């Protein structure tokens, strides 16, 4: 039944929709109904909000979510015009702000999936753990030297952060174990923590390339900078003071760190919307 109504929707809007609009709308509608697993007549606002929350978790930008929701709203307006429904389930669902600049970060479940996926590659697993538990930039990661690591206190000296600002970052016992396992098994001798076959440090391009592969395999977006956002967001969830997070991230201005407080407010609202 839904397929027939959907086909009629596109037939009736043939003159109004460009071929690209029709293509995007078809994809959006198929994605929504595959996600909801319900007939179009049984959809409720909570189903649509759950879909939107899922898209956010998958790393879709507000603009993309906005476009997909627009397709769904258009379909349900058509259903109302054709007297196929008594109530439009999209009316109380608000589209996300397109200018939303909140950083994208991974959930704890996604982190666990990423850790498990990279488990068999000692270097990749160590890189993931280091980025997640220290919050360093990828440019800082590749420059870490073995002599910069204080194993007894689990600290790493970041010699030249952004703006040539020095700082110390912390790492966990789990991270220490991953790093030691990687170092014990690597086949190169280098002064750098993460080295290539020429004993020089890894390139930023190589690390970013590995994360693009992770994204393709796992189905959700993950980059080295995503790990930095995730580090800060998860510390904010644990109510760590902003000033501490600022020091660990190497932010000169506290306003750069306050975005994570806004992010937590946004996350709480998203959780609330799921149950409305």
BALUMGU-696269 format. One record per residue (C-alpha): x, z, y; residue number from 1. Coordinates in steps of 0.25 Angstrom, whole numbers, plus 2048, in hexadecimal, padded with zeros to 3 digits. Layout:
N
+-----+-----+-----+--------+
|  c1 |  c3 |  c2 | marvex |
+-----+-----+-----+--------+
|   X |   Z |   Y |    NUM |
...
+-----+-----+-----+--------+
//
This chain:
276
+-----+-----+-----+--------+
|  c1 |  c3 |  c2 | marvex |
+-----+-----+-----+--------+
| 800 | 800 | 800 |      1 |
| 80B | 804 | 80A |      2 |
| 813 | 7F7 | 807 |      3 |
| 806 | 7EF | 80A |      4 |
| 804 | 7F6 | 817 |      5 |
| 812 | 7F5 | 81B |      6 |
| 812 | 7E6 | 818 |      7 |
| 806 | 7E4 | 821 |      8 |
| 80C | 7EC | 82C |      9 |
| 818 | 7E2 | 82D |     10 |
| 80F | 7D6 | 82C |     11 |
| 806 | 7DB | 837 |     12 |
| 813 | 7DE | 840 |     13 |
| 81A | 7D1 | 83C |     14 |
| 819 | 7CC | 84A |     15 |
| 81D | 7D9 | 851 |     16 |
| 829 | 7DD | 848 |     17 |
| 836 | 7D5 | 848 |     18 |
| 83C | 7D2 | 83B |     19 |
| 846 | 7DE | 83D |     20 |
| 83C | 7E8 | 841 |     21 |
| 833 | 7E4 | 835 |     22 |
| 840 | 7E6 | 82C |     23 |
| 843 | 7F3 | 832 |     24 |
| 835 | 7F8 | 831 |     25 |
| 834 | 7F4 | 822 |     26 |
| 840 | 7FB | 81F |     27 |
| 83C | 808 | 827 |     28 |
| 82E | 808 | 820 |     29 |
| 834 | 806 | 812 |     30 |
| 83E | 811 | 814 |     31 |
| 833 | 81B | 819 |     32 |
| 829 | 818 | 80E |     33 |
| 835 | 819 | 804 |     34 |
| 839 | 826 | 809 |     35 |
| 82B | 82C | 80A |     36 |
| 826 | 827 | 7FD |     37 |
| 817 | 828 | 802 |     38 |
| 80D | 81D | 805 |     39 |
| 80B | 81A | 814 |     40 |
| 7FE | 821 | 815 |     41 |
| 803 | 82E | 810 |     42 |
| 80F | 82F | 81A |     43 |
| 810 | 83B | 823 |     44 |
| 818 | 83E | 82F |     45 |
| 821 | 848 | 827 |     46 |
| 825 | 83C | 81E |     47 |
| 829 | 834 | 82A |     48 |
| 831 | 840 | 82F |     49 |
| 838 | 842 | 822 |     50 |
| 83C | 833 | 822 |     51 |
| 842 | 834 | 830 |     52 |
| 84A | 841 | 82C |     53 |
| 84F | 83A | 81F |     54 |
| 854 | 82E | 828 |     55 |
| 85B | 838 | 831 |     56 |
| 862 | 83E | 825 |     57 |
| 866 | 830 | 821 |     58 |
| 86D | 82E | 82E |     59 |
| 863 | 824 | 835 |     60 |
| 864 | 824 | 844 |     61 |
| 858 | 828 | 84C |     62 |
| 857 | 819 | 851 |     63 |
| 855 | 815 | 842 |     64 |
| 84C | 820 | 83F |     65 |
| 844 | 81C | 84B |     66 |
| 843 | 80E | 847 |     67 |
| 83E | 811 | 839 |     68 |
| 834 | 81B | 83E |     69 |
| 82F | 810 | 848 |     70 |
| 82C | 807 | 83C |     71 |
| 824 | 812 | 835 |     72 |
| 81C | 815 | 841 |     73 |
| 819 | 806 | 843 |     74 |
| 814 | 805 | 835 |     75 |
| 80B | 811 | 836 |     76 |
| 805 | 80C | 843 |     77 |
| 802 | 800 | 83C |     78 |
| 7FB | 808 | 831 |     79 |
| 7F3 | 80F | 83B |     80 |
| 7EF | 802 | 842 |     81 |
| 7EA | 7FD | 835 |     82 |
| 7E2 | 80A | 832 |     83 |
| 7EA | 80C | 825 |     84 |
| 7ED | 81B | 829 |     85 |
| 7E6 | 826 | 830 |     86 |
| 7F2 | 82D | 836 |     87 |
| 800 | 827 | 83A |     88 |
| 80B | 830 | 834 |     89 |
| 815 | 82B | 83E |     90 |
| 80E | 830 | 84B |     91 |
| 814 | 83E | 84A |     92 |
| 822 | 839 | 846 |     93 |
| 82B | 837 | 852 |     94 |
| 837 | 82D | 852 |     95 |
| 845 | 833 | 854 |     96 |
| 84C | 831 | 861 |     97 |
| 854 | 825 | 861 |     98 |
| 85F | 82B | 86A |     99 |
| 861 | 837 | 861 |    100 |
| 870 | 839 | 861 |    101 |
| 870 | 845 | 857 |    102 |
| 87B | 843 | 84D |    103 |
| 878 | 83F | 83F |    104 |
| 87D | 849 | 834 |    105 |
| 87C | 84B | 825 |    106 |
| 873 | 855 | 81E |    107 |
| 87A | 85F | 815 |    108 |
| 874 | 857 | 809 |    109 |
| 87A | 84A | 80E |    110 |
| 888 | 851 | 810 |    111 |
| 886 | 856 | 801 |    112 |
| 883 | 848 | 7FD |    113 |
| 88F | 842 | 805 |    114 |
| 898 | 84D | 7FF |    115 |
| 894 | 84A | 7F1 |    116 |
| 895 | 83B | 7F3 |    117 |
| 8A4 | 83C | 7F7 |    118 |
| 8A7 | 846 | 7ED |    119 |
| 8AF | 83D | 7E4 |    120 |
| 8B8 | 838 | 7EF |    121 |
| 8C1 | 843 | 7F3 |    122 |
| 8C5 | 83D | 801 |    123 |
| 8B7 | 83A | 805 |    124 |
| 8B2 | 847 | 801 |    125 |
| 8BC | 84E | 809 |    126 |
| 8BA | 846 | 815 |    127 |
| 8AB | 849 | 814 |    128 |
| 8AD | 858 | 813 |    129 |
| 8B7 | 858 | 81E |    130 |
| 8AE | 851 | 828 |    131 |
| 8A2 | 859 | 824 |    132 |
| 8A9 | 867 | 825 |    133 |
| 8B2 | 864 | 831 |    134 |
| 8AA | 85B | 83A |    135 |
| 8B6 | 853 | 83E |    136 |
| 8B5 | 845 | 843 |    137 |
| 8BA | 83A | 83A |    138 |
| 8C5 | 837 | 843 |    139 |
| 8CA | 846 | 842 |    140 |
| 8C8 | 846 | 833 |    141 |
| 8D2 | 83B | 830 |    142 |
| 8DC | 841 | 839 |    143 |
| 8DD | 84F | 832 |    144 |
| 8EA | 852 | 82C |    145 |
| 8ED | 85B | 821 |    146 |
| 8F5 | 864 | 82A |    147 |
| 8E8 | 866 | 833 |    148 |
| 8E1 | 86D | 827 |    149 |
| 8E1 | 87C | 826 |    150 |
| 8DC | 87E | 818 |    151 |
| 8DC | 88E | 819 |    152 |
| 8D3 | 88E | 825 |    153 |
| 8CC | 881 | 821 |    154 |
| 8CF | 87B | 82F |    155 |
| 8D3 | 86D | 833 |    156 |
| 8DA | 86A | 840 |    157 |
| 8D4 | 85E | 847 |    158 |
| 8E0 | 85A | 850 |    159 |
| 8DA | 84F | 859 |    160 |
| 8CB | 850 | 859 |    161 |
| 8C3 | 848 | 863 |    162 |
| 8C9 | 849 | 871 |    163 |
| 8D6 | 84E | 86A |    164 |
| 8D0 | 85B | 868 |    165 |
| 8D5 | 864 | 85D |    166 |
| 8CD | 86D | 855 |    167 |
| 8CC | 874 | 847 |    168 |
| 8C1 | 871 | 83D |    169 |
| 8BD | 879 | 831 |    170 |
| 8BA | 874 | 823 |    171 |
| 8B3 | 87A | 817 |    172 |
| 8B9 | 87F | 80A |    173 |
| 8B2 | 873 | 803 |    174 |
| 8B9 | 86A | 80D |    175 |
| 8C6 | 870 | 80A |    176 |
| 8C4 | 86E | 7FB |    177 |
| 8C0 | 85F | 7FD |    178 |
| 8CC | 85D | 806 |    179 |
| 8D6 | 863 | 7FC |    180 |
| 8D0 | 85B | 7F0 |    181 |
| 8D2 | 84F | 7F8 |    182 |
| 8E0 | 852 | 7FD |    183 |
| 8E4 | 856 | 7EE |    184 |
| 8E0 | 849 | 7E9 |    185 |
| 8E3 | 83F | 7F4 |    186 |
| 8EF | 835 | 7F1 |    187 |
| 8F5 | 834 | 7FF |    188 |
| 8FE | 83D | 806 |    189 |
| 8FA | 83E | 815 |    190 |
| 8FA | 848 | 820 |    191 |
| 8EC | 845 | 822 |    192 |
| 8E0 | 84B | 81B |    193 |
| 8D9 | 83E | 818 |    194 |
| 8E3 | 833 | 816 |    195 |
| 8E4 | 825 | 812 |    196 |
| 8ED | 81E | 808 |    197 |
| 8F8 | 81C | 813 |    198 |
| 8F8 | 82B | 815 |    199 |
| 8F2 | 82A | 823 |    200 |
| 8E4 | 830 | 826 |    201 |
| 8D7 | 829 | 823 |    202 |
| 8D1 | 820 | 82D |    203 |
| 8C4 | 823 | 834 |    204 |
| 8BF | 815 | 82F |    205 |
| 8C1 | 819 | 821 |    206 |
| 8BA | 826 | 822 |    207 |
| 8AE | 820 | 829 |    208 |
| 8AE | 815 | 81E |    209 |
| 8AD | 81F | 813 |    210 |
| 8A1 | 825 | 81A |    211 |
| 89A | 818 | 81C |    212 |
| 89B | 817 | 80C |    213 |
| 895 | 825 | 80B |    214 |
| 88A | 820 | 814 |    215 |
| 887 | 814 | 80C |    216 |
| 887 | 81C | 7FE |    217 |
| 880 | 828 | 803 |    218 |
| 875 | 821 | 80B |    219 |
| 876 | 82A | 817 |    220 |
| 87F | 829 | 823 |    221 |
| 88C | 830 | 823 |    222 |
| 899 | 82E | 82C |    223 |
| 8A4 | 837 | 82F |    224 |
| 89E | 83B | 83C |    225 |
| 891 | 83E | 835 |    226 |
| 899 | 849 | 82E |    227 |
| 89D | 84F | 83B |    228 |
| 88F | 84F | 840 |    229 |
| 88B | 855 | 833 |    230 |
| 895 | 860 | 834 |    231 |
| 890 | 864 | 842 |    232 |
| 882 | 863 | 83E |    233 |
| 883 | 86C | 832 |    234 |
| 88B | 877 | 839 |    235 |
| 880 | 876 | 844 |    236 |
| 876 | 879 | 839 |    237 |
| 87E | 885 | 835 |    238 |
| 87D | 88A | 844 |    239 |
| 88B | 889 | 847 |    240 |
| 88E | 88B | 856 |    241 |
| 88F | 87E | 85D |    242 |
| 89C | 882 | 863 |    243 |
| 8A2 | 884 | 855 |    244 |
| 89D | 876 | 851 |    245 |
| 8A3 | 870 | 85E |    246 |
| 8B0 | 875 | 85B |    247 |
| 8B0 | 870 | 84D |    248 |
| 8AB | 862 | 851 |    249 |
| 8B5 | 862 | 85D |    250 |
| 8AB | 85F | 867 |    251 |
| 8B0 | 862 | 875 |    252 |
| 8A2 | 863 | 87B |    253 |
| 897 | 86C | 874 |    254 |
| 88C | 862 | 878 |    255 |
| 892 | 859 | 86D |    256 |
| 88F | 864 | 863 |    257 |
| 881 | 868 | 868 |    258 |
| 87C | 85B | 862 |    259 |
| 87C | 862 | 854 |    260 |
| 873 | 86D | 859 |    261 |
| 869 | 862 | 85E |    262 |
| 86B | 85B | 850 |    263 |
| 867 | 868 | 849 |    264 |
| 85A | 869 | 852 |    265 |
| 857 | 85B | 84E |    266 |
| 859 | 85E | 83F |    267 |
| 850 | 86A | 840 |    268 |
| 845 | 861 | 846 |    269 |
| 847 | 856 | 83C |    270 |
| 845 | 861 | 831 |    271 |
| 839 | 866 | 838 |    272 |
| 833 | 858 | 839 |    273 |
| 835 | 856 | 82A |    274 |
| 82A | 860 | 827 |    275 |
| 820 | 85D | 832 |    276 |
+-----+-----+-----+--------+
//
